[in-house]
Each structure stands twice: as structure tokens, then as C-alpha cells.
């Protein structure tokens, strides 16, 4: 009880010193980590209907009770079980994710993880270990933190799960994938990822939840999933903060 009262007092003091602001604008809110009413209405939270395999949002539900699988996953089924995202990656989501990723705003990891935990509740329930997509050491030095690792740590704390921040290694630097098409993305990450030898035992037989900030074509998630399965993972799901919509589904 005393610990709870101390926490409440500390939160009240923090709110007094740093008045809570909306996650994506300067509007005042009741608590840290909230959206204001305007930004909340403008945020595209992904829920059904979406692809059962990759989580890409659909504009309407499948007819006749047909399984909701997107054309990309039908053409080339992903190696993971399911992927889910909290947000559609649009202009509103960029206001939250770009500062987190590029403008030294690591404190955004907690609120983002809260959104991800809701959209990925079923994935967290069956996960035994969380693994973030790694950065190459040169990019990690420049950015000073791996945004995927911050998200994975916050999710693991919420769910009471183990997080292995160094399970995967990115063996070489890749060009910015945002400027590449799907085929070029796949080529860029081919052979890039590996499981660290001293983490093989921790991966073997486990159901891994792979965590990243944004999924576009799924090339990075596919490459990471394949090496985790090759290392003996019992299964892999993917949870990301945002999913780039497929223009074919509009």
C-alpha cells in the first residue's frame, strides 16, 4: 500500500513538473502517454478486418466468411505464424514513430508498447521469449539505442516474459530499406541476420515473438524468422508498432 501511494505521489509530482502532453501534439492530456481527443480520432488503430498472417489492414471484411489472407501472403506465405501491428503507418503514425526512431525520443517506447500489447495480446499470450530486430553496430553507435529493443523490453515487462536483446546479430549494414521496393528489400537483407551462438540454447524449442517498429514488405521479419526457425525455435510470431498499408487493398 505504501509503495502504491509513493508511486501515485511520484506520478503527481512528475505531472506537475512536466504537464502531460498528447503523444503526437502539444495539447494537454490527463496522463502521460495519452492522445488528445483530436489525435485519437485521427489515429488509425489496426483491428479486424486485417490479414490473418501479416496483419496488413483491409478496407472491408472478406465476404462469405472467407479467411482474411492478403494477396501477398497467398502468393508467398510468410514463415512466421501471425503478425500484428498496433497502427497503420500513415502521416499520423509518423508523428509518433519518427521522433522515437530518429529524434532521440526513447521515452515513446512505453506508450507504443501499450498500444502493441493490446493489438498483439494473443501473440504475447503464447510467446515464451521476445527478440528484437537488431541494428547494425554502426547504426547503433549513431542512434545510441535500438528502438526495437526498447519496444521489446517494455512489452516483456508488461507481459512478464523474457527478452533477449542480443539474440540476433545484423552481420552487415544495409541501405535504408524505405527507399527500396519489395524485391530490393528482400535482396538487401538476404544473409544479413544470424542467431548468436551463445543464444542458441535460449531459442531452441521456444515460441519467439519478434519485435520491430515498422513492417513494410515483411522482408526483414521474414529473414529474421527464418534464422530463428533454423536455430530451433518452435514457432515465431511478429509484433510491430506500425504496418505500412498495401496499396493493392485500397
C-alpha positions as CSV (number, residue, x, y, z in Angstrom):
1,X,0.0,0.0,0.0
2,X,2.8,2.4,0.9
3,X,4.6,1.6,-2.3
4,X,1.4,2.4,-4.3
5,X,0.9,5.7,-2.5
6,X,4.5,6.6,-3.2
7,X,4.1,5.8,-6.8
8,X,1.0,7.9,-7.1
9,X,2.8,10.8,-5.3
10,X,5.7,10.5,-7.7
11,X,3.5,10.5,-10.7
12,X,1.6,13.5,-9.5
13,X,4.9,15.4,-8.9
14,X,6.1,14.4,-12.4
15,X,2.8,15.7,-13.9
16,X,3.2,18.9,-12.0
17,X,6.8,19.5,-13.2
18,X,6.2,18.2,-16.8
19,X,2.5,18.7,-17.6
20,X,1.2,15.7,-19.7
21,X,1.0,16.4,-23.4
22,X,-0.5,14.4,-26.3
23,X,1.7,11.8,-27.8
24,X,1.6,13.5,-31.2
25,X,0.9,17.2,-30.5
26,X,1.3,19.7,-27.7
27,X,-2.3,19.5,-26.4
28,X,-2.7,18.9,-22.7
29,X,-4.0,15.5,-21.6
30,X,-4.9,13.9,-18.3
31,X,-2.0,11.4,-18.1
32,X,1.4,10.9,-19.7
33,X,1.3,8.6,-22.7
34,X,-2.2,9.6,-23.9
35,X,-3.6,11.0,-27.2
36,X,-5.7,14.1,-27.1
37,X,-9.2,13.7,-28.5
38,X,-8.4,15.2,-31.9
39,X,-5.3,13.0,-32.4
40,X,-7.1,9.9,-31.1
41,X,-9.8,10.3,-33.7
42,X,-7.2,10.8,-36.4
43,X,-5.1,7.7,-35.5
44,X,-5.7,4.5,-37.5
45,X,-5.6,1.6,-35.0
46,X,-5.4,-1.7,-36.8
47,X,-8.1,-4.2,-35.9
48,X,-10.2,-6.6,-37.8
49,X,-10.5,-6.8,-40.7
50,X,-6.8,-7.4,-41.4
51,X,-4.7,-10.2,-42.9
52,X,-4.5,-13.2,-40.5
53,X,-0.9,-13.8,-41.5
54,X,0.8,-10.4,-41.9
55,X,-1.6,-8.0,-40.1
56,X,-2.0,-5.6,-43.1
57,X,-5.3,-3.8,-42.7
58,X,-8.2,-4.4,-45.1
59,X,-10.7,-1.7,-46.1
60,X,-13.6,-4.2,-45.8
61,X,-14.2,-7.7,-44.4
62,X,-14.0,-10.8,-46.7
63,X,-17.3,-12.0,-48.0
64,X,-19.0,-15.2,-47.1
65,X,-16.8,-15.9,-44.1
66,X,-13.7,-16.4,-46.2
67,X,-10.4,-16.4,-44.4
68,X,-8.8,-13.0,-44.5
69,X,-5.5,-13.6,-46.2
70,X,-3.9,-10.8,-48.3
71,X,-2.7,-11.4,-51.9
72,X,0.9,-11.1,-50.8
73,X,0.6,-13.9,-48.2
74,X,-1.4,-16.1,-50.6
75,X,1.3,-15.7,-53.3
76,X,4.2,-16.2,-50.9
77,X,3.2,-17.4,-47.4
78,X,5.4,-15.9,-44.7
79,X,7.5,-18.2,-42.4
80,X,6.0,-16.8,-39.2
81,X,2.7,-17.8,-37.7
82,X,1.0,-14.5,-37.3
83,X,2.0,-10.8,-37.4
84,X,0.1,-7.9,-35.8
85,X,0.6,-4.2,-35.7
86,X,-0.9,-1.5,-33.5
87,X,-1.1,1.3,-36.0
88,X,-1.4,1.8,-39.8
89,X,1.8,3.6,-40.8
90,X,0.3,6.9,-42.1
91,X,1.1,10.6,-41.5
92,X,-0.4,10.5,-38.1
93,X,1.6,7.4,-37.0
94,X,4.7,9.0,-38.4
95,X,4.3,11.9,-35.8
96,X,4.7,9.3,-33.1
97,X,7.3,6.9,-34.7
98,X,9.7,9.2,-36.5
99,X,10.7,11.1,-33.4
100,X,11.0,7.8,-31.5
101,X,13.3,6.4,-34.1
102,X,15.3,9.4,-35.3
103,X,14.9,12.3,-32.8
104,X,16.2,10.8,-29.6
105,X,12.7,10.2,-28.0
106,X,13.2,6.7,-26.4
107,X,10.5,7.6,-23.8
108,X,7.9,6.9,-26.5
109,X,8.7,3.2,-26.2
110,X,6.3,2.8,-23.2
111,X,3.2,4.2,-24.8
112,X,3.9,2.4,-28.1
113,X,4.4,-0.8,-26.2
114,X,1.0,-0.3,-24.6
115,X,-0.7,0.0,-28.0
116,X,1.2,-3.0,-29.2
117,X,0.2,-5.1,-26.2
118,X,-3.4,-4.6,-27.0
119,X,-3.2,-5.4,-30.6
120,X,-0.9,-8.4,-30.0
121,X,-2.4,-9.8,-26.9
122,X,-2.9,-13.2,-28.4
123,X,0.7,-13.3,-29.6
124,X,2.1,-12.3,-26.2
125,X,-0.1,-15.0,-24.5
126,X,1.6,-17.8,-26.5
127,X,5.2,-16.3,-26.6
128,X,7.9,-17.6,-24.3
129,X,10.6,-15.2,-25.3
130,X,10.8,-11.8,-27.0
131,X,13.5,-11.0,-29.6
132,X,14.0,-7.5,-31.2
133,X,15.2,-7.0,-34.7
134,X,18.8,-5.9,-34.4
135,X,20.6,-2.8,-35.7
136,X,24.0,-3.0,-37.3
137,X,26.6,-1.8,-34.8
138,X,27.4,1.3,-36.9
139,X,23.8,2.4,-36.9
140,X,23.5,1.6,-33.2
141,X,26.5,3.8,-32.4
142,X,24.9,6.7,-34.4
143,X,21.5,6.3,-32.9
144,X,22.6,5.2,-29.4
145,X,19.7,2.9,-28.9
146,X,17.8,0.2,-30.8
147,X,14.2,1.2,-31.0
148,X,13.0,-2.4,-31.5
149,X,14.9,-3.4,-28.3
150,X,13.2,-0.6,-26.3
151,X,9.8,-1.8,-27.5
152,X,10.6,-5.4,-26.7
153,X,11.9,-4.5,-23.2
154,X,8.7,-2.6,-22.5
155,X,6.5,-5.4,-23.8
156,X,8.4,-8.0,-21.8
157,X,8.0,-6.0,-18.6
158,X,4.2,-5.7,-19.2
159,X,3.8,-9.4,-20.0
160,X,6.3,-10.8,-17.5
161,X,8.3,-12.5,-20.3
162,X,12.0,-13.0,-21.1
163,X,13.5,-10.6,-23.6
164,X,16.8,-11.5,-25.3
165,X,18.2,-8.2,-26.7
166,X,21.2,-9.8,-28.3
167,X,19.7,-13.0,-29.7
168,X,20.0,-11.8,-33.3
169,X,23.0,-10.1,-35.0
170,X,23.0,-8.0,-38.1
171,X,26.2,-9.1,-39.8
172,X,26.4,-6.2,-42.2
173,X,24.9,-2.8,-42.7
174,X,22.1,-2.4,-45.2
175,X,20.9,0.6,-47.1
176,X,17.8,2.4,-45.9
177,X,15.1,0.0,-46.8
178,X,12.4,2.7,-47.0
179,X,13.7,3.7,-50.4
180,X,13.6,0.2,-51.9
181,X,10.8,-1.9,-53.5
182,X,9.9,-5.3,-52.1
183,X,12.3,-7.3,-54.3
184,X,15.2,-5.0,-53.4
185,X,14.4,-5.2,-49.7
186,X,14.5,-8.9,-49.8
187,X,17.8,-8.9,-51.6
188,X,19.3,-6.3,-49.2
189,X,18.6,-8.4,-46.1
190,X,19.5,-11.8,-47.6
191,X,22.1,-13.5,-45.3
192,X,22.2,-10.4,-43.1
193,X,20.8,-11.9,-39.8
194,X,22.1,-14.7,-37.6
195,X,21.4,-16.1,-34.1
196,X,24.3,-15.5,-31.8
197,X,25.9,-18.9,-30.9
198,X,25.6,-18.3,-27.1
199,X,21.8,-17.7,-27.5
200,X,21.1,-20.9,-29.4
201,X,20.1,-22.8,-26.3
202,X,17.7,-20.0,-25.2
203,X,16.0,-20.0,-28.6
204,X,15.8,-23.8,-29.1
205,X,12.2,-25.1,-28.6
206,X,10.8,-21.7,-27.6
207,X,8.0,-19.7,-29.2
208,X,9.6,-16.5,-30.2
209,X,7.8,-13.1,-30.6
210,X,9.9,-11.0,-32.9
211,X,9.5,-7.2,-32.2
212,X,10.2,-4.3,-34.6
213,X,8.9,-0.7,-35.0
214,X,7.5,-0.8,-38.6
215,X,6.7,-3.6,-41.1
216,X,6.6,-2.6,-44.8
217,X,7.1,-5.6,-47.2
218,X,8.0,-8.0,-44.4
219,X,11.4,-8.7,-45.8
220,X,13.3,-8.0,-42.5
221,X,10.8,-10.0,-40.5
222,X,11.0,-12.9,-43.0
223,X,14.8,-13.0,-42.8
224,X,14.8,-12.9,-39.0
225,X,12.1,-15.5,-38.7
226,X,13.9,-17.9,-41.0
227,X,17.2,-17.8,-39.0
228,X,15.2,-18.2,-35.7
229,X,13.4,-21.3,-37.1
230,X,16.7,-22.7,-38.4
231,X,18.1,-22.2,-34.8
232,X,15.3,-24.5,-33.4
233,X,12.6,-22.1,-32.4
234,X,9.3,-23.9,-32.1
235,X,7.5,-21.0,-33.8
236,X,7.8,-17.3,-34.5
237,X,5.2,-14.5,-34.4
238,X,5.8,-10.9,-35.2
239,X,4.6,-7.8,-33.4
240,X,5.3,-4.3,-34.7
241,X,4.2,-0.8,-33.7
242,X,3.0,0.1,-37.3
243,X,2.2,-1.7,-40.5
244,X,2.5,0.0,-43.9
245,X,-0.8,-0.5,-45.7
246,X,-0.8,-2.4,-49.0
247,X,-1.9,-0.1,-51.8
248,X,-3.4,-3.0,-53.6
249,X,-6.0,-3.3,-50.9
250,X,-7.4,0.2,-51.0
